[in-house]
Amino acid sequence: MVKLNLHQVKAQLSKYIGMVEAGEVVIVCKRNVPVAEIRPIVTRKKKVPELGWAEGAYKVPADFNEMTEDELTQWEGDEGDPLRKYARKRARGKK
């Protein structure tokens, strides 16, 4: 903890802010009477969820990635659909 008069703090504010960033507490005085305290802001780190925390909670069906031709047509549109040109091309070997 450092006690300083207002004049000293005004003259070298960036120096004392650096001290505060390092964890120091600065007491600002006016005519040797404490009037303010400058201290670092306490920040809490967000807890990041651990990868794989839900592993085993849900079983993906074996046919999850397989879509029928009817489902693909409903999803991507038929051949006459004007928006079909924006659909991703199928990477399948069979039709």
Secondary structure, 3 states (H helix, E strand, C coil): CEEEEHHHHHHCHHHHHHHHHCCCCEEEEECCEEEEEECCCCCCCCCCCCCCCCCCCCCCCCCCCCCCHHHHHHHHCCCCCHHHHHCCCCCCCCC
